[in-house]
Structures are given as structure tokens and as C-alpha cells.
Amino acid sequence: MNFSNCFRLLIAIGLVTAFAAPAYAQTRVGEAAVVKNEVLRVAGPSTTQIEVGDGLVRDETVRTGIDSATRLVMADSTNLSLGPNATLKLDRTVFDDEHHYREVAVRMTSGAFRFVTGHSDKAAYKITTPLATIGVRGTTLDILSQRGQTIVNLQDGAASVCTVSFECIQRPGDTAIITSGAGGRSTIRKTNNPPWTFAATCSAATGLCSKTQYADAAPVIVDDGSDPTGMLCGR
């Protein structure tokens, strides 16, 4: 192939890449490590089945169906497990570097969840449900978000659990129960005898309550040292 033909071919490839780029412009922030049955990526009115190994992006909404479950591994190795009929949105992710977040905001709309922190600073995490705001101070949280009630069980470490009116519980080892009341006012109480933990959901799928590092969950990309441009130009 002569130089002029090679040059035209490279320009054509560049134009195709440029037009295709917007479809792939979103940053990959995690990956599905466990998928059982119906685990959907929700984008407006449309849904797409998520498979093991599929990537997650910013502003992603994930929903599980009946008899379904999933475990998601974020780029900083945070593990998020969802039980049946759960909905979660990755509201905001701001990277410090490739494997650490400066800020992570997760909205757990409904269902049962287990949240195990990764390598980022604990203060980077913010979790919300319709009734509660949770500032992470520890390692493992079990969260049940239901209509009219949120239960936050501190399996390991501590958290700051607050109602929307900023009434908070911050002691490690407690279970916080937030309940909506008359006039939309929520109340919060603590107990040492949790009425629920995610452990009851762990049998929903093999590996649902395991923890893996993102490097182990992410697909391995092998750099074989090839030079695609050189190949196209006959070098």
C-alpha cells in the first residue's frame, strides 16, 4: 500500500472513530460480577439485560426482578449486592485517580442491599434512600429500603444515619430504623436487635455476599505490543 492510500485509509478510520465516540464517551465506573436472572440497566423507558462482565457507567440505574440478584464491583473495589426487586442508581462518581473516588453518591430506592467499602476514603461515600441519608464511616452496611421504612444495619464499622430532617444516629454497632409518619415526618430509632440483615438474602445467588477486587472482576486486556497503524500501512 503506497503512502497516499495509507493516509486516506487512516483518515477514514479516524472519521469513523470520531462519529462513533459519543456512544462510548461515558466513563466505566464498575462491573457486574454476579448476575442471577433478571438484572436490568434502566435508561428512561427502555431496559437492557446486564450480563456478568458488563460495565457500569455514571448515572446508571440497575434493577433486579423477582427471584433475581446481582453483585456489582466498583472501580475502587466497593462491592454492592442487590437482592430481589431492588433498584439502585449511581448518582455521582468523581475520581481521584483510576482506583479511588473523591465522591460517590448511591441512591437505593427500594429493596435489600449490602454495601462493602473499597479503597476510597470513607468520607467519599454518600448513600441515600427515600427516607435516609447515610454517611459511611465503616466497612459493611446492610440496607433495606421499603415504602415507609429504611433499616440500616452496621455489620462492620460505623455510619452516620440521618432522616431527611437531619435527626441522626452515629454510634457504631447500632441498627437504625427510620419510619415515615404523619405529615411526612420521619422518626429514627436504634436497636441492638436488628429485625433484618442482608444475610437472609445471601442464598439468593452464588457469590452474592462474597467480595472481590475490581482488578479481579474486570476483563483482562492484553497488550500484545502490536501496532495497528503499522499493520495498516504495510510496516
Contacts in CASP RR format, 6 or more apart in sequence:
PFRMAT RR
TARGET T0000
AUTHOR 0000-0000-0000
METHOD contacts of the structure
MODEL  1
MNFSNCFRLLIAIGLVTAFAAPAYAQTRVGEAAVVKNEVLRVAGPSTTQI
EVGDGLVRDETVRTGIDSATRLVMADSTNLSLGPNATLKLDRTVFDDEHH
YREVAVRMTSGAFRFVTGHSDKAAYKITTPLATIGVRGTTLDILSQRGQT
IVNLQDGAASVCTVSFECIQRPGDTAIITSGAGGRSTIRKTNNPPWTFAA
TCSAATGLCSKTQYADAAPVIVDDGSDPTGMLCGR
1 9 0 8 1.000
1 232 0 8 1.000
1 233 0 8 1.000
1 234 0 8 1.000
3 233 0 8 1.000
6 232 0 8 1.000
6 233 0 8 1.000
6 234 0 8 1.000
9 232 0 8 1.000
10 229 0 8 1.000
10 232 0 8 1.000
10 233 0 8 1.000
13 232 0 8 1.000
26 57 0 8 1.000
26 58 0 8 1.000
27 57 0 8 1.000
27 58 0 8 1.000
27 93 0 8 1.000
27 95 0 8 1.000
28 55 0 8 1.000
28 56 0 8 1.000
28 57 0 8 1.000
28 75 0 8 1.000
29 56 0 8 1.000
29 57 0 8 1.000
29 58 0 8 1.000
29 60 0 8 1.000
29 74 0 8 1.000
29 75 0 8 1.000
29 90 0 8 1.000
29 93 0 8 1.000
30 55 0 8 1.000
30 56 0 8 1.000
30 72 0 8 1.000
30 73 0 8 1.000
30 74 0 8 1.000
30 75 0 8 1.000
30 214 0 8 1.000
30 218 0 8 1.000
31 53 0 8 1.000
31 54 0 8 1.000
31 55 0 8 1.000
31 56 0 8 1.000
31 72 0 8 1.000
31 73 0 8 1.000
31 214 0 8 1.000
31 217 0 8 1.000
31 218 0 8 1.000
31 219 0 8 1.000
32 39 0 8 1.000
32 50 0 8 1.000
32 51 0 8 1.000
32 52 0 8 1.000
32 53 0 8 1.000
32 54 0 8 1.000
32 55 0 8 1.000
32 56 0 8 1.000
32 70 0 8 1.000
32 71 0 8 1.000
32 72 0 8 1.000
33 52 0 8 1.000
33 53 0 8 1.000
33 71 0 8 1.000
33 72 0 8 1.000
33 73 0 8 1.000
33 79 0 8 1.000
33 212 0 8 1.000
33 217 0 8 1.000
34 52 0 8 1.000
34 69 0 8 1.000
34 70 0 8 1.000
34 71 0 8 1.000
34 81 0 8 1.000
34 205 0 8 1.000
34 206 0 8 1.000
34 207 0 8 1.000
34 208 0 8 1.000
34 210 0 8 1.000
35 50 0 8 1.000
35 51 0 8 1.000
35 52 0 8 1.000
35 70 0 8 1.000
35 205 0 8 1.000
36 67 0 8 1.000
36 68 0 8 1.000
36 69 0 8 1.000
36 70 0 8 1.000
36 204 0 8 1.000
36 205 0 8 1.000
36 208 0 8 1.000
37 64 0 8 1.000
37 65 0 8 1.000
37 67 0 8 1.000
37 68 0 8 1.000
37 69 0 8 1.000
38 49 0 8 1.000
38 64 0 8 1.000
38 65 0 8 1.000
38 66 0 8 1.000
38 68 0 8 1.000
39 49 0 8 1.000
39 50 0 8 1.000
39 62 0 8 1.000
39 63 0 8 1.000
39 64 0 8 1.000
39 65 0 8 1.000
39 68 0 8 1.000
39 69 0 8 1.000
39 70 0 8 1.000
39 82 0 8 1.000
40 47 0 8 1.000
40 48 0 8 1.000
40 49 0 8 1.000
40 50 0 8 1.000
40 62 0 8 1.000
40 63 0 8 1.000
40 64 0 8 1.000
40 65 0 8 1.000
41 47 0 8 1.000
41 48 0 8 1.000
41 49 0 8 1.000
41 50 0 8 1.000
41 54 0 8 1.000
41 60 0 8 1.000
41 61 0 8 1.000
41 62 0 8 1.000
42 61 0 8 1.000
42 62 0 8 1.000
42 63 0 8 1.000
42 87 0 8 1.000
43 61 0 8 1.000
47 63 0 8 1.000
50 62 0 8 1.000
50 70 0 8 1.000
53 217 0 8 1.000
53 218 0 8 1.000
53 219 0 8 1.000
56 62 0 8 1.000
56 72 0 8 1.000
56 74 0 8 1.000
56 90 0 8 1.000
57 90 0 8 1.000
58 90 0 8 1.000
58 92 0 8 1.000
58 93 0 8 1.000
59 89 0 8 1.000
59 90 0 8 1.000
59 91 0 8 1.000
60 89 0 8 1.000
60 90 0 8 1.000
61 87 0 8 1.000
61 88 0 8 1.000
61 89 0 8 1.000
61 90 0 8 1.000
62 70 0 8 1.000
62 72 0 8 1.000
62 82 0 8 1.000
62 87 0 8 1.000
62 88 0 8 1.000
62 89 0 8 1.000
62 90 0 8 1.000
63 86 0 8 1.000
63 87 0 8 1.000
63 88 0 8 1.000
64 70 0 8 1.000
64 82 0 8 1.000
64 83 0 8 1.000
64 84 0 8 1.000
64 85 0 8 1.000
64 86 0 8 1.000
64 87 0 8 1.000
65 84 0 8 1.000
65 85 0 8 1.000
66 84 0 8 1.000
66 85 0 8 1.000
67 84 0 8 1.000
67 204 0 8 1.000
68 83 0 8 1.000
68 84 0 8 1.000
68 85 0 8 1.000
68 204 0 8 1.000
69 81 0 8 1.000
69 82 0 8 1.000
69 83 0 8 1.000
69 84 0 8 1.000
69 201 0 8 1.000
69 204 0 8 1.000
69 205 0 8 1.000
69 208 0 8 1.000
70 81 0 8 1.000
70 82 0 8 1.000
70 83 0 8 1.000
70 205 0 8 1.000
70 208 0 8 1.000
71 79 0 8 1.000
71 80 0 8 1.000
71 81 0 8 1.000
71 82 0 8 1.000
71 205 0 8 1.000
71 207 0 8 1.000
71 208 0 8 1.000
71 209 0 8 1.000
71 210 0 8 1.000
72 79 0 8 1.000
72 80 0 8 1.000
72 81 0 8 1.000
72 82 0 8 1.000
73 79 0 8 1.000
73 80 0 8 1.000
73 212 0 8 1.000
73 213 0 8 1.000
73 214 0 8 1.000
73 217 0 8 1.000
73 218 0 8 1.000
74 80 0 8 1.000
74 93 0 8 1.000
74 101 0 8 1.000
74 104 0 8 1.000
74 118 0 8 1.000
74 214 0 8 1.000
75 95 0 8 1.000
75 98 0 8 1.000
75 99 0 8 1.000
75 101 0 8 1.000
75 214 0 8 1.000
76 99 0 8 1.000
76 100 0 8 1.000
76 101 0 8 1.000
76 104 0 8 1.000
76 118 0 8 1.000
76 119 0 8 1.000
76 120 0 8 1.000
76 214 0 8 1.000
77 99 0 8 1.000
77 118 0 8 1.000
77 119 0 8 1.000
77 212 0 8 1.000
77 213 0 8 1.000
77 214 0 8 1.000
77 215 0 8 1.000
78 104 0 8 1.000
78 115 0 8 1.000
78 116 0 8 1.000
78 117 0 8 1.000
78 118 0 8 1.000
78 120 0 8 1.000
78 125 0 8 1.000
79 114 0 8 1.000
79 115 0 8 1.000
79 116 0 8 1.000
79 118 0 8 1.000
79 210 0 8 1.000
79 211 0 8 1.000
79 212 0 8 1.000
80 88 0 8 1.000
80 106 0 8 1.000
80 113 0 8 1.000
80 114 0 8 1.000
80 115 0 8 1.000
80 116 0 8 1.000
81 113 0 8 1.000
81 114 0 8 1.000
81 115 0 8 1.000
81 116 0 8 1.000
81 198 0 8 1.000
81 201 0 8 1.000
81 208 0 8 1.000
81 209 0 8 1.000
82 88 0 8 1.000
82 111 0 8 1.000
82 112 0 8 1.000
82 113 0 8 1.000
83 111 0 8 1.000
83 112 0 8 1.000
83 113 0 8 1.000
83 201 0 8 1.000
83 204 0 8 1.000
83 208 0 8 1.000
84 111 0 8 1.000
84 112 0 8 1.000
84 201 0 8 1.000
84 204 0 8 1.000
85 110 0 8 1.000
85 111 0 8 1.000
86 108 0 8 1.000
86 110 0 8 1.000
86 111 0 8 1.000
86 112 0 8 1.000
86 113 0 8 1.000
87 108 0 8 1.000
87 109 0 8 1.000
87 110 0 8 1.000
87 111 0 8 1.000
88 106 0 8 1.000
88 107 0 8 1.000
88 108 0 8 1.000
88 109 0 8 1.000
88 113 0 8 1.000
89 106 0 8 1.000
89 107 0 8 1.000
89 109 0 8 1.000
90 104 0 8 1.000
90 105 0 8 1.000
90 106 0 8 1.000
91 105 0 8 1.000
91 106 0 8 1.000
91 107 0 8 1.000
91 128 0 8 1.000
92 103 0 8 1.000
92 104 0 8 1.000
92 105 0 8 1.000
93 101 0 8 1.000
93 103 0 8 1.000
93 104 0 8 1.000
93 105 0 8 1.000
94 101 0 8 1.000
94 102 0 8 1.000
94 103 0 8 1.000
94 104 0 8 1.000
95 101 0 8 1.000
95 102 0 8 1.000
96 102 0 8 1.000
96 120 0 8 1.000
99 119 0 8 1.000
99 214 0 8 1.000
100 119 0 8 1.000
100 120 0 8 1.000
100 121 0 8 1.000
100 124 0 8 1.000
101 120 0 8 1.000
101 124 0 8 1.000
101 125 0 8 1.000
102 120 0 8 1.000
102 124 0 8 1.000
103 124 0 8 1.000
103 126 0 8 1.000
104 120 0 8 1.000
104 124 0 8 1.000
104 125 0 8 1.000
104 126 0 8 1.000
105 126 0 8 1.000
105 127 0 8 1.000
105 128 0 8 1.000
106 115 0 8 1.000
106 125 0 8 1.000
106 126 0 8 1.000
106 127 0 8 1.000
106 128 0 8 1.000
107 127 0 8 1.000
107 128 0 8 1.000
107 129 0 8 1.000
108 127 0 8 1.000
108 128 0 8 1.000
108 129 0 8 1.000
108 143 0 8 1.000
108 145 0 8 1.000
109 129 0 8 1.000
109 130 0 8 1.000
109 145 0 8 1.000
110 145 0 8 1.000
110 146 0 8 1.000
110 147 0 8 1.000
111 144 0 8 1.000
111 145 0 8 1.000
111 146 0 8 1.000
112 142 0 8 1.000
112 143 0 8 1.000
112 144 0 8 1.000
112 196 0 8 1.000
112 198 0 8 1.000
112 201 0 8 1.000
113 142 0 8 1.000
113 143 0 8 1.000
113 144 0 8 1.000
113 145 0 8 1.000
113 198 0 8 1.000
114 140 0 8 1.000
114 141 0 8 1.000
114 142 0 8 1.000
114 143 0 8 1.000
114 155 0 8 1.000
114 198 0 8 1.000
114 201 0 8 1.000
114 209 0 8 1.000
115 125 0 8 1.000
115 127 0 8 1.000
115 136 0 8 1.000
115 140 0 8 1.000
115 141 0 8 1.000
115 142 0 8 1.000
115 143 0 8 1.000
116 139 0 8 1.000
116 140 0 8 1.000
116 211 0 8 1.000
117 125 0 8 1.000
117 136 0 8 1.000
117 138 0 8 1.000
117 139 0 8 1.000
117 140 0 8 1.000
122 136 0 8 1.000
122 137 0 8 1.000
122 138 0 8 1.000
123 136 0 8 1.000
125 135 0 8 1.000
125 136 0 8 1.000
126 133 0 8 1.000
126 134 0 8 1.000
126 135 0 8 1.000
126 136 0 8 1.000
127 133 0 8 1.000
127 134 0 8 1.000
127 135 0 8 1.000
127 136 0 8 1.000
127 141 0 8 1.000
127 143 0 8 1.000
128 134 0 8 1.000
129 143 0 8 1.000
129 145 0 8 1.000
129 150 0 8 1.000
129 178 0 8 1.000
130 145 0 8 1.000
130 148 0 8 1.000
130 150 0 8 1.000
131 145 0 8 1.000
131 148 0 8 1.000
131 149 0 8 1.000
131 150 0 8 1.000
131 163 0 8 1.000
131 164 0 8 1.000
131 178 0 8 1.000
131 179 0 8 1.000
131 180 0 8 1.000
131 186 0 8 1.000
132 150 0 8 1.000
132 152 0 8 1.000
132 161 0 8 1.000
132 162 0 8 1.000
132 163 0 8 1.000
132 164 0 8 1.000
132 176 0 8 1.000
132 178 0 8 1.000
132 186 0 8 1.000
132 188 0 8 1.000
133 161 0 8 1.000
133 162 0 8 1.000
133 163 0 8 1.000
133 164 0 8 1.000
134 141 0 8 1.000
134 143 0 8 1.000
134 152 0 8 1.000
134 159 0 8 1.000
134 160 0 8 1.000
134 161 0 8 1.000
134 162 0 8 1.000
135 159 0 8 1.000
135 160 0 8 1.000
135 161 0 8 1.000
136 159 0 8 1.000
137 157 0 8 1.000
137 158 0 8 1.000
137 159 0 8 1.000
137 160 0 8 1.000
137 170 0 8 1.000
137 172 0 8 1.000
138 154 0 8 1.000
138 156 0 8 1.000
138 157 0 8 1.000
138 158 0 8 1.000
138 159 0 8 1.000
138 172 0 8 1.000
139 155 0 8 1.000
139 156 0 8 1.000
139 157 0 8 1.000
140 154 0 8 1.000
140 155 0 8 1.000
140 156 0 8 1.000
140 157 0 8 1.000
141 152 0 8 1.000
141 153 0 8 1.000
141 154 0 8 1.000
141 155 0 8 1.000
141 159 0 8 1.000
142 151 0 8 1.000
142 152 0 8 1.000
142 153 0 8 1.000
142 155 0 8 1.000
142 196 0 8 1.000
142 197 0 8 1.000
142 198 0 8 1.000
142 199 0 8 1.000
143 150 0 8 1.000
143 151 0 8 1.000
143 152 0 8 1.000
143 153 0 8 1.000
143 198 0 8 1.000
144 150 0 8 1.000
144 151 0 8 1.000
144 196 0 8 1.000
144 198 0 8 1.000
148 179 0 8 1.000
148 180 0 8 1.000
148 181 0 8 1.000
149 177 0 8 1.000
149 178 0 8 1.000
149 179 0 8 1.000
149 180 0 8 1.000
150 176 0 8 1.000
150 177 0 8 1.000
150 178 0 8 1.000
151 175 0 8 1.000
151 176 0 8 1.000
151 177 0 8 1.000
151 178 0 8 1.000
151 194 0 8 1.000
151 195 0 8 1.000
151 196 0 8 1.000
152 159 0 8 1.000
152 161 0 8 1.000
152 175 0 8 1.000
152 176 0 8 1.000
152 178 0 8 1.000
153 175 0 8 1.000
153 194 0 8 1.000
153 196 0 8 1.000
153 197 0 8 1.000
153 198 0 8 1.000
154 172 0 8 1.000
154 173 0 8 1.000
154 174 0 8 1.000
154 175 0 8 1.000
155 197 0 8 1.000
155 198 0 8 1.000
157 172 0 8 1.000
157 173 0 8 1.000
158 170 0 8 1.000
158 171 0 8 1.000
158 172 0 8 1.000
158 173 0 8 1.000
159 170 0 8 1.000
160 168 0 8 1.000
160 169 0 8 1.000
160 170 0 8 1.000
161 168 0 8 1.000
161 169 0 8 1.000
161 170 0 8 1.000
161 176 0 8 1.000
161 178 0 8 1.000
161 188 0 8 1.000
162 168 0 8 1.000
162 169 0 8 1.000
162 188 0 8 1.000
163 178 0 8 1.000
163 186 0 8 1.000
163 187 0 8 1.000
163 188 0 8 1.000
164 186 0 8 1.000
165 185 0 8 1.000
165 186 0 8 1.000
167 186 0 8 1.000
167 187 0 8 1.000
167 188 0 8 1.000
168 188 0 8 1.000
169 176 0 8 1.000
169 188 0 8 1.000
169 190 0 8 1.000
171 190 0 8 1.000
173 192 0 8 1.000
174 190 0 8 1.000
174 191 0 8 1.000
174 192 0 8 1.000
175 190 0 8 1.000
175 191 0 8 1.000
175 192 0 8 1.000
175 193 0 8 1.000
175 194 0 8 1.000
175 195 0 8 1.000
176 188 0 8 1.000
176 189 0 8 1.000
176 190 0 8 1.000
177 188 0 8 1.000
177 189 0 8 1.000
177 190 0 8 1.000
177 191 0 8 1.000
177 195 0 8 1.000
178 186 0 8 1.000
178 187 0 8 1.000
178 188 0 8 1.000
179 186 0 8 1.000
179 187 0 8 1.000
179 188 0 8 1.000
179 189 0 8 1.000
180 186 0 8 1.000
181 187 0 8 1.000
198 209 0 8 1.000
199 209 0 8 1.000
201 208 0 8 1.000
202 208 0 8 1.000
202 209 0 8 1.000
227 235 0 8 1.000
END
